[in-house]
Amino acid sequence: MTRSSERAFFRGGAGRIEAVIDSPPGAARGIALIAHPHPLFGGTLDNKVVQTLAKVFVELGYLAVRPNFRGVGQSEGGHDHGEGETGDLVEIAGQAQERFGELPVVLAGFSFGAYVQTHVANRLAPERVVLVAPASGFVAGGRSYRAEPVPPDTIVIHGEHDQTVPLANVLDWVRPLDIPVVLVPDADHFFHRRLHLIKSIIRGMWKS
């Protein structure tokens, strides 16, 4: 399936936010807003997991919107530890609907981006949420994250050998939510040589 890409800018709380929009052929069934990993550790909209998420959602018929967080690429402002980033994504979702119509919004994210999307999900009414290696609890580098509750049909994907976000942290987070975790055998935090499994998991769990 072919897709077309364009670079666009949205209004964020600290200035303009750069994004890439990947479009499916034909009419879109929704908007997939995809968040990248930690900007202070090299995370950008071009991250391989983020690009994989964009590809699968385009294949499913969604417009995939990949913003750069504050201070990354041509996005203005500076890193705000998730708070400002949450507000920016909420704003971008609304602006995308103004541009493309009142389409349902799917939230997806990887690592820090997945953590941010748990907060966005509590400020919007997403069609569904997809979280890959969501940052939760104490993670590598001495950082700590408090992920928010998410809807029960959320897809959570984690690597068996994730050394950045321990699997135990994610299980502690989802346990009271009664949400299963899809474990990818032999995958590290960045899913090297396992990106195709992210696509197949989402496709298999998505409603047609």
KEKELO-132048 format. One record per atom (N, C-alpha, C): atom name; x, y, z. Coordinates in steps of 0.1 Angstrom, whole numbers, padded with zeros to 4 digits. Layout:
BEGIN
> atome;X;Y;Z
> CA;X;Y;Z
...
This chain:
BEGIN
> atome;X;Y;Z
> N;0008;-0012;0000
> CA;0000;0000;0000
> C;0009;0012;0000
> N;0006;0022;-0009
> CA;0014;0034;-0010
> C;0008;0044;0000
> N;0017;0054;0004
> CA;0012;0064;0013
> C;0019;0077;0008
> N;0013;0088;0011
> CA;0019;0101;0008
> C;0022;0108;0022
> N;0033;0115;0022
> CA;0037;0122;0034
> C;0039;0137;0032
> N;0036;0145;0042
> CA;0038;0159;0041
> C;0042;0165;0054
> N;0050;0175;0055
> CA;0054;0181;0067
> C;0044;0193;0070
> N;0040;0194;0082
> CA;0030;0204;0086
> C;0034;0210;0100
> N;0027;0220;0103
> CA;0029;0227;0116
> C;0016;0229;0123
> N;0016;0226;0136
> CA;0005;0229;0145
> C;0008;0239;0156
> N;-0002;0244;0162
> CA;0000;0253;0173
> C;0001;0246;0186
> N;0012;0248;0193
> CA;0013;0242;0207
> C;0014;0253;0217
> N;0014;0248;0230
> CA;0014;0258;0241
> C;0026;0267;0242
> N;0037;0262;0236
> CA;0050;0270;0236
> C;0054;0274;0222
> N;0045;0274;0213
> CA;0048;0278;0199
> C;0045;0267;0189
> N;0050;0268;0177
> CA;0046;0259;0167
> C;0052;0245;0169
> N;0045;0235;0165
> CA;0049;0221;0166
> C;0050;0215;0152
> N;0062;0210;0149
> CA;0065;0203;0136
> C;0059;0189;0136
> N;0054;0185;0125
> CA;0048;0171;0124
> C;0049;0166;0109
> N;0049;0153;0108
> CA;0048;0147;0095
> C;0034;0140;0095
> N;0027;0142;0084
> CA;0014;0135;0082
> C;0015;0125;0071
> N;0012;0113;0074
> CA;0012;0102;0064
> C;-0002;0099;0061
> N;-0006;0099;0048
> CA;-0020;0097;0044
> C;-0022;0084;0037
> N;-0033;0077;0039
> CA;-0036;0065;0032
> C;-0042;0069;0018
> N;-0042;0060;0009
> CA;-0050;0062;-0004
> C;-0065;0062;-0001
> N;-0072;0071;-0007
> CA;-0086;0071;-0004
> C;-0090;0079;0009
> N;-0102;0078;0012
> CA;-0107;0085;0024
> C;-0102;0079;0037
> N;-0098;0087;0047
> CA;-0093;0082;0059
> C;-0104;0078;0069
> N;-0103;0068;0076
> CA;-0113;0063;0086
> C;-0111;0070;0100
> N;-0099;0076;0102
> CA;-0096;0083;0114
> C;-0082;0089;0114
> N;-0079;0095;0126
> CA;-0066;0101;0127
> C;-0058;0094;0138
> N;-0046;0089;0135
> CA;-0037;0083;0145
> C;-0026;0093;0149
> N;-0027;0097;0161
> CA;-0017;0106;0167
> C;-0006;0098;0174
> N;0006;0099;0169
> CA;0017;0090;0173
> C;0028;0098;0180
> N;0032;0094;0192
> CA;0041;0102;0200
> C;0055;0094;0201
> N;0066;0102;0200
> CA;0079;0096;0199
> C;0085;0095;0213
> N;0097;0087;0214
> CA;0103;0086;0227
> C;0110;0098;0232
> N;0117;0097;0244
> CA;0122;0109;0251
> C;0131;0118;0242
> N;0127;0131;0242
> CA;0135;0140;0233
> C;0149;0142;0238
> N;0152;0141;0251
> CA;0165;0143;0256
> C;0174;0131;0254
> N;0169;0120;0249
> CA;0177;0108;0246
> C;0176;0104;0232
> N;0174;0114;0223
> CA;0174;0111;0209
> C;0161;0109;0202
> N;0150;0110;0210
> CA;0137;0106;0204
> C;0132;0117;0194
> N;0127;0113;0182
> CA;0122;0122;0172
> C;0111;0115;0165
> N;0104;0122;0156
> CA;0093;0116;0148
> C;0098;0106;0138
> N;0111;0105;0136
> CA;0117;0096;0127
> C;0122;0083;0134
> N;0119;0082;0147
> CA;0122;0069;0154
> C;0116;0057;0146
> N;0123;0046;0146
> CA;0119;0034;0138
> C;0106;0029;0143
> N;0104;0028;0157
> CA;0091;0023;0162
> C;0080;0032;0158
> N;0082;0045;0159
> CA;0072;0055;0156
> C;0069;0054;0141
> N;0079;0052;0132
> CA;0076;0050;0118
> C;0068;0038;0115
> N;0071;0027;0123
> CA;0064;0015;0122
> C;0049;0016;0126
> N;0047;0024;0136
> CA;0033;0027;0140
> C;0026;0034;0129
> N;0033;0044;0124
> CA;0026;0052;0113
> C;0023;0043;0101
> N;0032;0034;0097
> CA;0030;0026;0086
> C;0017;0017;0088
> N;0016;0011;0100
> CA;0005;0001;0102
> C;-0008;0009;0102
> N;-0008;0021;0108
> CA;-0021;0028;0108
> C;-0025;0033;0094
> N;-0015;0037;0086
> CA;-0018;0040;0073
> C;-0024;0028;0065
> N;-0018;0016;0068
> CA;-0024;0004;0062
> C;-0038;0001;0066
> N;-0041;0005;0079
> CA;-0054;0003;0084
> C;-0064;0014;0080
> N;-0059;0024;0072
> CA;-0068;0035;0067
> C;-0068;0048;0075
> N;-0058;0050;0083
> CA;-0058;0062;0092
> C;-0048;0072;0086
> N;-0051;0085;0089
> CA;-0041;0095;0087
> C;-0031;0094;0099
> N;-0019;0093;0097
> CA;-0009;0091;0108
> C;-0002;0105;0110
> N;-0004;0111;0122
> CA;0002;0124;0125
> C;0013;0121;0135
> N;0026;0125;0131
> CA;0037;0122;0139
> C;0044;0136;0143
> N;0040;0141;0155
> CA;0046;0154;0159
> C;0060;0152;0165
> N;0069;0162;0164
> CA;0081;0163;0172
> C;0077;0171;0184
> N;0081;0165;0196
> CA;0079;0172;0208
> C;0086;0185;0209
> N;0082;0193;0219
> CA;0089;0206;0221
> C;0104;0205;0221
> N;0110;0214;0213
> CA;0125;0215;0213
> C;0131;0205;0204
> N;0123;0197;0196
> CA;0129;0187;0187
> C;0127;0192;0173
> N;0137;0190;0165
> CA;0135;0194;0151
> C;0131;0209;0150
> N;0121;0212;0143
> CA;0116;0226;0141
> C;0105;0229;0151
> N;0102;0221;0161
> CA;0092;0224;0171
> C;0098;0234;0181
> N;0090;0244;0185
> CA;0095;0254;0194
> C;0093;0250;0208
> N;0099;0257;0218
> CA;0098;0254;0232
> C;0108;0245;0236
> N;0107;0241;0249
> CA;0117;0232;0255
> C;0110;0220;0262
> N;0118;0210;0265
> CA;0112;0198;0271
> C;0105;0202;0285
> N;0093;0196;0287
> CA;0085;0200;0298
> C;0081;0187;0306
> N;0089;0177;0305
> CA;0087;0165;0314
> C;0073;0158;0312
> N;0067;0161;0301
> CA;0054;0154;0298
> C;0042;0163;0300
> N;0043;0173;0308
> CA;0031;0181;0311
> C;0027;0190;0299
> N;0037;0198;0294
> CA;0034;0206;0282
> C;0032;0198;0270
> N;0039;0186;0269
> CA;0037;0177;0258
> C;0023;0172;0257
> N;0018;0169;0269
> CA;0004;0164;0269
> C;-0006;0174;0263
> N;-0004;0187;0268
> CA;-0013;0197;0263
> C;-0011;0199;0248
> N;0001;0198;0243
> CA;0004;0200;0229
> C;-0004;0189;0221
> N;-0003;0177;0225
> CA;-0010;0166;0218
> C;-0025;0168;0218
> N;-0030;0172;0229
> CA;-0045;0175;0229
> C;-0048;0186;0219
> N;-0040;0196;0218
> CA;-0042;0207;0209
> C;-0041;0202;0194
> N;-0031;0194;0192
> CA;-0029;0189;0178
> C;-0040;0180;0174
> N;-0046;0172;0183
> CA;-0057;0163;0180
> C;-0069;0172;0175
> N;-0072;0183;0182
> CA;-0083;0191;0178
> C;-0080;0199;0165
> N;-0068;0203;0163
> CA;-0064;0210;0151
> C;-0065;0201;0139
> N;-0061;0188;0141
> CA;-0061;0178;0130
> C;-0076;0176;0126
> N;-0085;0175;0136
> CA;-0099;0173;0133
> C;-0104;0186;0126
> N;-0100;0198;0129
> CA;-0104;0210;0122
> C;-0100;0209;0107
> N;-0088;0203;0105
> CA;-0082;0203;0091
> C;-0088;0191;0083
> N;-0090;0180;0089
> CA;-0094;0168;0082
> C;-0109;0164;0084
> N;-0116;0170;0093
> CA;-0129;0167;0097
> C;-0130;0159;0110
> N;-0142;0158;0115
> CA;-0144;0152;0128
> C;-0142;0137;0128
> N;-0130;0133;0125
> CA;-0127;0119;0124
> C;-0124;0114;0138
> N;-0126;0101;0141
> CA;-0122;0095;0154
> C;-0106;0096;0155
> N;-0102;0097;0168
> CA;-0087;0098;0170
> C;-0082;0086;0178
> N;-0072;0080;0172
> CA;-0064;0069;0179
> C;-0052;0075;0185
> N;-0048;0071;0197
> CA;-0036;0076;0203
> C;-0026;0064;0203
> N;-0014;0067;0199
> CA;-0003;0057;0199
> C;0010;0063;0204
> N;0018;0056;0210
> CA;0031;0061;0214
> C;0041;0050;0218
> N;0054;0055;0218
> CA;0064;0046;0222
> C;0073;0052;0233
> N;0075;0044;0244
> CA;0083;0047;0255
> C;0078;0060;0262
> N;0086;0071;0263
> CA;0081;0083;0268
> C;0069;0088;0262
> N;0068;0086;0248
> CA;0056;0090;0241
> C;0044;0083;0245
> N;0045;0070;0248
> CA;0034;0062;0253
> C;0030;0067;0267
> N;0039;0070;0276
> CA;0036;0076;0289
> C;0028;0089;0287
> N;0032;0098;0278
> CA;0024;0110;0275
> C;0010;0107;0271
> N;0009;0097;0262
> CA;-0004;0094;0257
> C;-0014;0088;0267
> N;-0009;0082;0278
> CA;-0018;0078;0289
> C;-0024;0091;0295
> N;-0017;0102;0295
> CA;-0023;0114;0301
> C;-0032;0121;0291
> N;-0029;0120;0278
> CA;-0037;0125;0267
> C;-0051;0118;0267
> N;-0050;0105;0269
> CA;-0062;0097;0268
> C;-0072;0101;0279
> N;-0068;0106;0290
> CA;-0077;0111;0300
> C;-0082;0125;0298
> N;-0078;0131;0287
> CA;-0083;0144;0284
> C;-0091;0144;0270
> N;-0090;0133;0264
> CA;-0098;0131;0251
> C;-0107;0119;0252
> N;-0114;0116;0242
> CA;-0122;0104;0241
> C;-0117;0096;0229
> N;-0105;0090;0230
> CA;-0099;0083;0218
> C;-0107;0071;0214
> N;-0106;0068;0201
> CA;-0113;0056;0196
> C;-0106;0044;0202
> N;-0092;0044;0203
> CA;-0085;0034;0209
> C;-0071;0039;0212
> N;-0063;0032;0221
> CA;-0050;0036;0225
> C;-0040;0024;0222
> N;-0029;0027;0217
> CA;-0018;0017;0215
> C;-0005;0022;0221
> N;0000;0014;0230
> CA;0012;0018;0238
> C;0023;0008;0236
> N;0035;0012;0231
> CA;0046;0003;0229
> C;0057;0007;0240
> N;0060;-0003;0248
> CA;0071;-0001;0258
> C;0068;0012;0266
> N;0056;0013;0272
> CA;0053;0025;0279
> C;0061;0028;0291
> N;0067;0040;0293
> CA;0075;0043;0305
> C;0066;0043;0317
> N;0069;0036;0327
> CA;0062;0035;0339
> C;0071;0032;0351
> N;0069;0038;0362
> CA;0077;0036;0374
> C;0092;0040;0372
> N;0101;0035;0379
> CA;0115;0038;0378
> C;0121;0031;0366
> N;0127;0039;0357
> CA;0133;0034;0345
> C;0148;0037;0344
> N;0155;0032;0334
> CA;0169;0034;0333
> C;0172;0049;0333
> N;0183;0053;0339
> CA;0187;0067;0340
> C;0182;0074;0352
> N;0175;0067;0361
> CA;0170;0073;0373
> C;0158;0081;0372
> N;0151;0080;0360
> CA;0138;0087;0359
> C;0126;0079;0364
> N;0116;0086;0367
> CA;0104;0079;0372
> C;0091;0085;0366
> N;0082;0076;0362
> CA;0070;0080;0355
> C;0057;0074;0362
> N;0047;0083;0362
> CA;0034;0078;0367
> C;0024;0078;0356
> N;0023;0066;0349
> CA;0014;0065;0338
> C;0000;0065;0344
> N;-0009;0071;0336
> CA;-0023;0072;0340
> C;-0031;0060;0335
> N;-0043;0057;0342
> CA;-0052;0046;0337
> C;-0056;0049;0322
> N;-0058;0038;0315
> CA;-0062;0039;0301
> C;-0074;0030;0299
> N;-0081;0031;0287
> CA;-0093;0023;0285
> C;-0090;0008;0285
> N;-0099;0000;0288
> CA;-0097;-0015;0289
> C;-0093;-0021;0276
> N;-0096;-0015;0264
> CA;-0093;-0021;0251
> C;-0079;-0016;0246
> N;-0072;-0010;0255
> CA;-0059;-0005;0251
> C;-0049;-0017;0247
> N;-0042;-0015;0236
> CA;-0032;-0025;0232
> C;-0018;-0021;0238
> N;-0013;-0029;0247
> CA;0000;-0027;0253
> C;0010;-0037;0248
> N;0021;-0033;0242
> CA;0031;-0042;0236
> C;0044;-0039;0244
> N;0051;-0050;0248
> CA;0063;-0048;0255
> C;0073;-0059;0251
> N;0086;-0056;0251
> CA;0097;-0065;0248
> C;0101;-0074;0260
> N;0104;-0086;0257
> CA;0108;-0096;0268
> C;0121;-0091;0275
> N;0130;-0085;0267
> CA;0143;-0082;0273
> C;0145;-0066;0273
> N;0134;-0059;0276
> CA;0135;-0045;0277
> C;0143;-0041;0289
> N;0155;-0035;0287
> CA;0164;-0031;0298
> C;0162;-0016;0302
> N;0153;-0009;0295
> CA;0150;0005;0298
> C;0138;0006;0307
> N;0127;0000;0303
> CA;0115;0000;0311
> C;0113;-0015;0315
> N;0115;-0019;0328
> CA;0114;-0033;0332
> C;0099;-0037;0330
> N;0098;-0049;0325
> CA;0084;-0055;0323
> C;0076;-0055;0336
> N;0083;-0057;0347
> CA;0076;-0057;0360
> C;0069;-0044;0363
> N;0075;-0033;0358
> CA;0069;-0019;0360
> C;0056;-0018;0352
> N;0056;-0023;0340
> CA;0044;-0023;0332
> C;0033;-0032;0338
> N;0037;-0044;0342
> CA;0027;-0053;0348
> C;0021;-0046;0361
> N;0029;-0039;0369
> CA;0024;-0033;0381
> C;0014;-0022;0377
> N;0016;-0015;0366
> CA;0007;-0005;0361
> C;-0006;-0010;0356
> N;-0005;-0021;0348
> CA;-0018;-0026;0342
> C;-0026;-0035;0351
> N;-0019;-0041;0361
> CA;-0026;-0051;0369
> C;-0040;-0046;0375
> N;-0040;-0034;0381
> CA;-0054;-0030;0386
> C;-0063;-0026;0375
> N;-0058;-0024;0362
> CA;-0066;-0020;0351
> C;-0072;-0032;0344
> N;-0067;-0044;0347
> CA;-0072;-0056;0340
> C;-0069;-0055;0325
> N;-0057;-0050;0321
> CA;-0053;-0049;0307
> C;-0042;-0059;0305
> N;-0043;-0067;0294
> CA;-0033;-0077;0291
> C;-0021;-0070;0285
> N;-0009;-0076;0286
> CA;0003;-0071;0279
> C;0007;-0081;0269
> N;0009;-0077;0256
> CA;0014;-0085;0246
> C;0029;-0085;0246
> N;0035;-0097;0250
> CA;0049;-0098;0252
> C;0056;-0102;0239
> N;0066;-0095;0234
> CA;0073;-0099;0222
> C;0086;-0106;0226
> N;0087;-0119;0223
> CA;0098;-0127;0228
> C;0111;-0121;0222
> N;0122;-0121;0230
> CA;0135;-0118;0226
> C;0136;-0103;0220
> N;0127;-0095;0224
> CA;0127;-0081;0219
> C;0133;-0072;0230
> N;0142;-0062;0226
> CA;0147;-0052;0235
> C;0138;-0040;0235
> N;0142;-0029;0242
> CA;0133;-0017;0243
> C;0130;-0012;0229
> N;0140;-0013;0220
> CA;0138;-0006;0207
> C;0133;-0016;0196
> N;0130;-0028;0200
> CA;0124;-0038;0191
> C;0133;-0041;0178
> N;0146;-0041;0180
> CA;0155;-0044;0169
> C;0152;-0058;0163
> N;0150;-0058;0150
> CA;0146;-0070;0143
> C;0133;-0076;0147
> N;0125;-0068;0154
> CA;0111;-0072;0159
> C;0100;-0062;0155
> N;0104;-0052;0147
> CA;0094;-0042;0143
> C;0082;-0048;0136
> N;0085;-0058;0128
> CA;0074;-0064;0120
> C;0063;-0071;0129
> N;0068;-0075;0141
> CA;0058;-0081;0151
> C;0049;-0070;0157
> N;0054;-0058;0158
> CA;0045;-0047;0163
> C;0034;-0045;0153
> N;0037;-0045;0140
> CA;0027;-0044;0130
> C;0017;-0055;0130
> N;0022;-0067;0131
> CA;0013;-0079;0130
> C;0004;-0079;0142
> N;0009;-0075;0154
> CA;0001;-0075;0166
> C;-0011;-0065;0165
> N;-0008;-0053;0161
> CA;-0018;-0043;0159
> C;-0028;-0047;0149
> N;-0024;-0052;0137
> CA;-0033;-0056;0127
> C;-0042;-0067;0132
> N;-0037;-0076;0139
> CA;-0044;-0088;0144
> C;-0055;-0084;0154
> N;-0052;-0073;0162
> CA;-0061;-0069;0173
> C;-0070;-0058;0169
> N;-0069;-0053;0157
> CA;-0077;-0042;0153
> C;-0090;-0046;0147
> N;-0101;-0038;0150
> CA;-0114;-0041;0144
> C;-0114;-0037;0129
> N;-0120;-0044;0121
> CA;-0120;-0041;0107
> C;-0131;-0030;0104
